[in-house]
Every structure is written in C-alpha cells, then in structure tokens.
Amino acid sequence: MLKQQLIMMVFVTLGLLCVIWLSQSLRFVEMIVNRGLSISVFLHLTSLLLPSFLTIILPIALFFVVVFTYNKLIQDRELIVMRSAGLSQWALAKPAIILAIAVAGVGYFLTLYYLPYSYRQFKELQYTIRNDYSSVLLQEGSFTDIDGLTIYVREVGQDNELMGILVHDARNPKAQSTMMAKNGALVRTDKGPRIVLLDGNRQEVNTEDGTMSILYFDRYAVDIAEDIDDPSLRYLEARERSVGNLLTADPPDIQPQDIRKYRAEGHERLISPLYAVGFASLALAVLVSGSFSRRTQHSRLLIAIALMIGCEAASIALKNIAAKNPAFIVLMYLNVLLPIVGGLYWTFRGPKITLARRNDCSTEEGSAS
C-alpha cells in the first residue's frame, strides 16, 4: 500500500505541478514571443517559482491519493478482508501516516530552506533580465515599458543602433519628461544599459504652473537600469526571507507596516507542511473509521472533500486576518492541529465503536430468536 500510494503521489503531484506551472508561466511567454528571450532563460526563471507551488500542492495531492487508495480498497472489499484477517486500525492506516510524515518532511525542507532561496534567485534573475537584457526588450514599432520608462523605437539597426526614438521618463512622478531623437544607440556601462540619444529634444512640463520647457540637444543619455547598484541591497519580500528573519526581525530590516504580515508569513511557513498530516488524517477518519456501506460511501467521500476544502479555505482566511491582527495566529495553529488530533483519534476509535454496535445487534437478534 505504501509503495502504491508513493507512486500515485509522485504522478499526481507532477500532474498538478505541470498544470499550475503552465498557467503561471503564461505571463512570461511574452518575453520569448515578443521580446526574444531564450528558452533556457525562460525555463530557468519559471522553474524558480516551483517550490512556492509545491508547498500548496503536496498536502492536497496526498489527500486525494489517500482518498482514492482507501476508497478502492473499500469498493473491492479488500479492506474488509484485511480486517477479517486480524489487521488492526494502525496496520491499515500506517502506510498513509508514514507517507504523510514523509511529505511533511519534504514540505519543511521547502518552506524552511529552498523556498526563500529559490524565490531570491528568481528576483535576482528578474533584476538581471530587466537590466542586462534591455537590448532584447526594445522592439521595433512597439512601446516598451521598463520600470517607469516608456520607450518607442521605429527601427533597430546593426550594433544596437536605434532610429526614430521616443522616451518618456515617469520614474519621478513630479518631474516627468519626454525625449525624442532622430537616432541613437544602446550602450552598456558599469551601471547598466544606457540609451544615448543623438540630435533630439527633451520636453518637460512644470507641474506647478503647467508651462512646458524644451531643451534641444546634440547628445543626451538615459539610464535604463534600476537605481540599485546591488540587487542584494534591495528590500526583501516575505518569500525571500528565512523563517527566523520573518519571526524576529525588527525595523529597519522590516518596515513597520510589514511586521505583522511578515510575522504571519513566518508562522505559516511552520504550519503549512503539517497540513499533509492533517489532510491524510481527515481522509482516514472518514474512510477507515466505519464499516462499508454502498449507500453511505459516496456521502463519505463528499464529507472528506468538504472537510479538506474547509480546512484549506480557513488557513488562507486566517493567514490574511493574522496579518492584520496577531491574536489570530493561535487559530492558525488550531486549524492544522485539530484535523490531526481529531482525525487520528476518530480513525483508531471509530471501528471499535462499529464492531461493538455489531455485537450488540447480534446479541439482540439472538435474544429475539
């Protein structure tokens, strides 16, 4: 049973991962089709997002594997035969519990180590693409937005020569400007790529009185790179930080308005792998705890799925609420501990009650006869 569930777990996880990866990577396809990035860069960029998907997929995939496996055992009467052969509830539930603990271990590896590492690599690669691949992003006859710069190039010649250039700089909302030039070039400097405009003008509107000033130039340079010398010095998002940093860091490392949100993210990292054990326990409690009945089997499946969906929805809602009110962090832990404790308790207790009821019914039938 453990081998069968493990194989199914791998295939179900890969299937769900491919579906989610395809849906999420569509936003990066434009970089290949319209902007000329290589397939290898695209695959590397999107693969760095997979750990964040896996932390959500693994518990759900495990739940459906356990439900399918034990439901098939019930339908084929194999579970009844194993019980009749003297197997205890622990022996029946042990494969699913072992697999759930293993999945939880993988989940902790992802959330505690690999998720912040991969997401930081994703952000750094994204920074590199925005700066080092700017020559690829400039397409003929189309407007390209690069971090507040809107660039239009009528034609791109050899050696990055640009003709018919329009650049609108809105990186400073209070001092927006528009540059137009007959030609120019894209050059690389130590600070990143730069557009050199030749024979053009620069227009700027004064926001206070609405007057426009025009500057005619023979040569003008516009930096495309972000105003960050080192990407490692930027403000890190929650998914880029370790659990210890999320739970203990204070200003100025974390901005005051982000402290509660980052604390909730840190506790979520500690809790989310346990949903593998919780969802497996719910499936076992519903399917293994009672006797087989054709009339109630479908309703049991629906109950198990409803409990899993309710638990998952509650985890998302509680995380959002805890980001605003830290008092709800306790409920985040209860939301995962109750399915584990209640599910395992009902799994081992349920069949005993069922067998006792059967004995009572047999005694009553014997007395009546």
VMD Tcl script that draws the C-alpha trace (Angstrom):
set ca {
  {0.00 0.00 0.00}
  {2.79 2.40 0.84}
  {4.55 1.76 -2.49}
  {1.30 2.19 -4.41}
  {0.49 5.45 -2.62}
  {4.02 6.77 -3.12}
  {3.91 6.14 -6.87}
  {0.48 7.74 -7.16}
  {1.69 10.66 -5.06}
  {4.54 11.35 -7.48}
  {2.32 11.25 -10.56}
  {-0.48 13.34 -9.05}
  {2.00 15.94 -7.79}
  {3.71 16.17 -11.17}
  {0.35 16.50 -12.94}
  {-0.88 19.29 -10.68}
  {2.52 20.98 -10.80}
  {2.53 20.99 -14.60}
  {-0.96 22.49 -14.74}
  {-0.13 25.26 -12.28}
  {3.27 25.89 -13.87}
  {1.70 26.29 -17.31}
  {-0.96 28.67 -16.01}
  {1.54 30.79 -14.10}
  {4.24 30.82 -16.78}
  {1.94 32.27 -19.44}
  {2.80 35.76 -18.25}
  {6.45 35.10 -19.12}
  {5.75 33.69 -22.59}
  {5.59 37.24 -23.97}
  {9.28 37.62 -23.20}
  {10.01 34.79 -25.62}
  {7.47 35.54 -28.35}
  {7.73 39.32 -28.47}
  {10.97 40.17 -26.72}
  {13.38 37.49 -27.82}
  {14.49 35.89 -24.55}
  {15.94 32.39 -24.89}
  {14.05 29.24 -23.91}
  {16.72 28.36 -21.35}
  {16.29 31.67 -19.53}
  {12.51 31.25 -19.60}
  {12.71 27.71 -18.14}
  {15.20 28.80 -15.50}
  {13.08 31.78 -14.49}
  {9.81 29.83 -14.21}
  {11.40 26.80 -12.52}
  {12.45 29.01 -9.62}
  {8.75 29.52 -8.84}
  {8.01 25.79 -8.47}
  {8.85 25.48 -4.72}
  {6.14 28.01 -3.85}
  {3.64 25.89 -5.80}
  {4.82 22.63 -4.23}
  {4.12 23.77 -0.69}
  {0.45 24.10 -1.63}
  {0.20 21.11 -3.97}
  {1.78 18.42 -1.78}
  {-0.86 18.26 1.02}
  {-3.74 18.39 -1.49}
  {-2.19 15.72 -3.71}
  {-1.61 13.48 -0.69}
  {-5.24 13.88 0.38}
  {-6.59 12.73 -2.99}
  {-4.12 9.83 -3.12}
  {-5.24 8.59 0.30}
  {-8.90 9.02 -0.60}
  {-8.53 7.17 -3.90}
  {-6.46 4.33 -2.42}
  {-8.70 3.55 0.55}
  {-11.89 4.06 -1.40}
  {-10.67 1.48 -3.93}
  {-9.84 -0.92 -1.08}
  {-13.34 -0.48 0.26}
  {-15.01 -0.89 -3.13}
  {-13.04 -4.11 -3.83}
  {-13.79 -5.45 -0.32}
  {-10.04 -5.69 0.34}
  {-10.31 -3.57 3.46}
  {-12.96 -5.94 4.87}
  {-10.74 -8.93 4.12}
  {-7.76 -7.30 5.84}
  {-9.87 -6.54 8.90}
  {-11.15 -10.11 8.94}
  {-7.53 -11.33 8.78}
  {-6.88 -9.54 12.06}
  {-5.15 -6.35 10.91}
  {-5.56 -3.52 13.38}
  {-6.56 0.01 12.54}
  {-2.96 1.07 12.98}
  {-1.84 -1.51 10.41}
  {-4.45 -0.25 7.94}
  {-3.67 3.43 8.47}
  {0.12 3.10 8.82}
  {1.02 3.45 5.08}
  {-0.89 6.71 4.75}
  {0.53 8.07 8.01}
  {4.11 7.20 7.03}
  {3.65 8.85 3.64}
  {2.07 11.93 5.29}
  {5.05 12.30 7.65}
  {7.45 11.99 4.70}
  {5.52 14.62 2.73}
  {5.55 16.91 5.77}
  {9.34 16.48 5.95}
  {9.67 17.48 2.29}
  {7.38 20.42 3.00}
  {9.60 21.63 5.83}
  {12.67 21.39 3.59}
  {10.87 23.56 1.05}
  {9.46 26.17 3.44}
  {12.47 26.48 5.74}
  {15.25 26.42 3.17}
  {14.52 26.02 -0.52}
  {11.55 28.39 -0.90}
  {13.38 31.55 0.30}
  {16.50 30.52 -1.64}
  {14.68 29.88 -4.94}
  {12.49 32.98 -4.70}
  {15.51 35.17 -4.01}
  {17.21 33.66 -7.05}
  {14.05 34.41 -9.04}
  {14.06 38.09 -8.02}
  {17.78 38.45 -8.77}
  {17.34 36.84 -12.19}
  {14.38 39.10 -12.83}
  {16.57 42.09 -11.93}
  {19.27 40.84 -14.32}
  {16.78 40.43 -17.15}
  {15.44 43.94 -16.65}
  {18.93 45.41 -16.80}
  {21.22 43.13 -18.81}
  {18.56 42.09 -21.34}
  {17.29 45.58 -22.06}
  {18.68 45.44 -25.60}
  {16.43 42.44 -26.22}
  {13.38 44.14 -24.75}
  {13.49 47.05 -27.21}
  {11.36 46.00 -30.17}
  {10.78 47.83 -33.41}
  {7.48 49.66 -33.78}
  {6.19 48.97 -30.27}
  {6.09 50.73 -26.93}
  {8.14 49.03 -24.21}
  {7.77 49.81 -20.53}
  {10.85 49.20 -18.36}
  {10.39 50.25 -14.73}
  {8.80 53.63 -15.42}
  {10.49 54.23 -18.77}
  {8.28 54.01 -21.87}
  {10.45 53.57 -24.96}
  {9.45 53.55 -28.63}
  {11.90 52.72 -31.39}
  {10.91 52.93 -35.04}
  {13.78 50.77 -36.25}
  {16.67 48.84 -34.73}
  {19.76 48.59 -36.89}
  {23.01 46.75 -36.54}
  {25.20 47.11 -33.43}
  {22.17 48.25 -31.36}
  {21.71 51.37 -33.48}
  {18.29 52.93 -32.85}
  {16.34 55.21 -35.19}
  {13.22 57.22 -34.50}
  {13.36 57.15 -30.70}
  {10.79 58.37 -28.16}
  {11.46 58.01 -24.43}
  {9.00 59.01 -21.71}
  {10.58 59.03 -18.24}
  {7.96 58.70 -15.47}
  {10.23 57.28 -12.77}
  {9.85 60.54 -10.87}
  {6.11 61.39 -10.95}
  {6.82 65.01 -10.01}
  {9.30 65.57 -12.85}
  {8.20 63.56 -15.87}
  {9.91 64.26 -19.16}
  {9.75 63.15 -22.80}
  {12.76 62.83 -25.09}
  {12.66 62.47 -28.88}
  {15.62 61.86 -31.14}
  {16.31 61.01 -34.77}
  {18.72 58.26 -33.87}
  {20.79 56.85 -31.05}
  {22.36 53.71 -29.66}
  {22.06 51.28 -26.79}
  {25.34 51.01 -24.90}
  {26.39 49.13 -21.79}
  {28.08 50.80 -18.84}
  {29.15 49.76 -15.35}
  {25.79 50.98 -14.06}
  {23.80 49.03 -16.64}
  {22.44 49.68 -20.14}
  {22.04 53.27 -21.33}
  {20.32 54.83 -24.34}
  {22.36 57.56 -26.00}
  {20.11 59.95 -27.96}
  {21.50 61.99 -30.83}
  {20.01 65.13 -32.41}
  {16.77 65.50 -30.49}
  {14.90 67.42 -27.81}
  {13.75 67.00 -24.23}
  {10.32 68.25 -23.13}
  {9.23 68.74 -19.54}
  {6.05 70.26 -18.08}
  {6.17 72.22 -14.85}
  {3.52 70.69 -12.57}
  {3.03 73.94 -10.66}
  {2.19 76.38 -13.47}
  {1.71 74.00 -16.43}
  {4.42 75.61 -18.59}
  {6.45 73.40 -20.89}
  {10.19 73.74 -21.41}
  {12.03 72.31 -24.42}
  {15.73 71.53 -24.49}
  {17.37 70.79 -27.84}
  {20.48 68.63 -27.67}
  {23.06 67.01 -29.89}
  {23.72 64.20 -27.42}
  {21.71 63.03 -24.39}
  {21.97 59.84 -22.26}
  {19.18 58.00 -20.44}
  {19.99 55.20 -17.99}
  {17.69 52.19 -18.24}
  {18.97 50.30 -15.20}
  {17.11 50.49 -11.91}
  {18.51 52.85 -9.34}
  {20.04 49.98 -7.35}
  {23.76 49.21 -7.57}
  {23.48 45.79 -5.91}
  {20.29 43.69 -6.08}
  {21.17 42.11 -2.72}
  {20.72 45.51 -1.04}
  {17.07 45.90 -2.05}
  {14.15 45.43 0.34}
  {13.44 41.70 0.52}
  {9.93 40.38 0.14}
  {8.48 37.92 2.67}
  {9.05 34.84 0.50}
  {12.74 35.75 0.14}
  {13.38 35.72 3.89}
  {14.09 32.85 6.23}
  {11.62 31.85 8.92}
  {13.92 33.13 11.66}
  {14.15 36.53 9.97}
  {10.37 36.72 9.50}
  {9.69 35.96 13.16}
  {12.42 38.02 14.83}
  {13.49 40.87 12.52}
  {12.59 44.41 13.53}
  {12.86 47.83 11.83}
  {14.76 48.94 9.83}
  {15.25 45.43 8.43}
  {11.47 45.16 8.11}
  {9.31 48.20 7.53}
  {6.93 48.87 10.44}
  {3.81 48.44 8.29}
  {5.02 44.99 7.15}
  {5.89 43.48 10.54}
  {2.50 41.82 11.16}
  {2.29 40.49 7.61}
  {5.82 39.07 7.81}
  {5.14 37.50 11.23}
  {2.05 35.77 9.82}
  {4.12 34.53 6.86}
  {6.72 33.10 9.25}
  {4.12 31.16 11.24}
  {2.50 29.97 8.01}
  {5.86 28.51 6.95}
  {5.94 26.49 10.17}
  {2.34 25.36 9.85}
  {1.81 24.59 6.16}
  {3.79 21.29 6.00}
  {1.62 19.89 8.81}
  {-1.43 20.08 6.54}
  {-0.12 16.94 4.86}
  {-0.65 15.02 8.10}
  {-3.92 16.85 8.78}
  {-5.46 16.13 5.37}
  {-4.37 12.48 5.47}
  {-5.89 12.16 8.95}
  {-9.19 13.58 7.72}
  {-9.28 11.11 4.84}
  {-8.51 8.17 7.14}
  {-11.08 9.27 9.72}
  {-13.87 9.38 7.16}
  {-13.00 6.28 5.11}
  {-11.34 3.84 7.53}
  {-13.22 4.53 10.74}
  {-16.51 2.87 9.76}
  {-17.88 -0.21 8.10}
  {-18.59 -0.46 4.37}
  {-21.97 0.62 3.03}
  {-22.84 1.32 -0.59}
  {-25.46 3.86 0.45}
  {-23.11 5.98 2.54}
  {-19.83 5.57 0.64}
  {-20.38 8.48 -1.76}
  {-21.52 10.73 1.06}
  {-18.36 9.88 2.99}
  {-16.23 10.92 0.04}
  {-18.09 14.20 -0.20}
  {-17.68 14.77 3.53}
  {-13.93 14.16 3.33}
  {-13.51 16.55 0.39}
  {-15.67 19.19 2.09}
  {-13.60 18.97 5.29}
  {-10.36 19.34 3.33}
  {-11.65 22.32 1.35}
  {-12.97 23.96 4.51}
  {-9.64 23.49 6.28}
  {-7.70 24.90 3.31}
  {-10.04 27.88 2.98}
  {-9.78 28.56 6.71}
  {-5.97 28.51 6.51}
  {-5.97 31.16 3.77}
  {-8.50 33.32 5.59}
  {-6.74 33.04 8.96}
  {-3.39 33.98 7.43}
  {-4.88 37.16 5.95}
  {-6.61 38.00 9.23}
  {-3.49 37.26 11.30}
  {-1.52 39.67 9.08}
  {-3.76 42.41 10.49}
  {-4.38 41.04 13.99}
  {-1.64 38.81 15.54}
  {-4.14 37.37 18.02}
  {-5.45 35.09 15.26}
  {-2.08 33.33 14.92}
  {-3.25 30.86 17.59}
  {-6.19 29.95 15.38}
  {-3.77 29.21 12.52}
  {-2.16 26.51 14.66}
  {-5.52 25.17 15.84}
  {-6.71 24.93 12.24}
  {-3.99 22.37 11.49}
  {-3.77 20.63 14.86}
  {-7.49 19.86 15.19}
  {-7.65 17.80 11.94}
  {-4.53 15.88 13.02}
  {-5.67 15.10 16.56}
  {-9.35 14.65 15.74}
  {-8.69 12.66 12.55}
  {-6.25 10.22 14.16}
  {-8.44 9.82 17.23}
  {-11.51 9.05 15.14}
  {-9.55 6.72 12.86}
  {-8.48 4.48 15.74}
  {-11.69 4.83 17.74}
  {-14.33 4.58 15.02}
  {-14.09 0.91 14.04}
  {-14.18 -0.22 17.66}
  {-17.49 1.56 18.10}
  {-18.77 -0.01 14.89}
  {-17.75 -3.51 15.96}
  {-19.32 -3.01 19.36}
  {-22.57 -1.97 17.74}
  {-22.48 -5.06 15.56}
  {-22.01 -7.27 18.61}
  {-24.92 -5.56 20.32}
  {-27.07 -6.08 17.26}
  {-26.08 -9.77 17.12}
  {-26.94 -10.20 20.80}
  {-30.33 -8.59 20.32}
  {-31.05 -10.81 17.31}
  {-30.06 -13.92 19.33}
  {-32.32 -12.91 22.22}
  {-35.23 -12.28 19.86}
  {-34.83 -15.70 18.24}
}
mol new
graphics top color blue
foreach p $ca { graphics top sphere $p radius 0.5 }
foreach p [lrange $ca 0 end-1] q [lrange $ca 1 end] { graphics top cylinder $p $q radius 0.2 }
display resetview
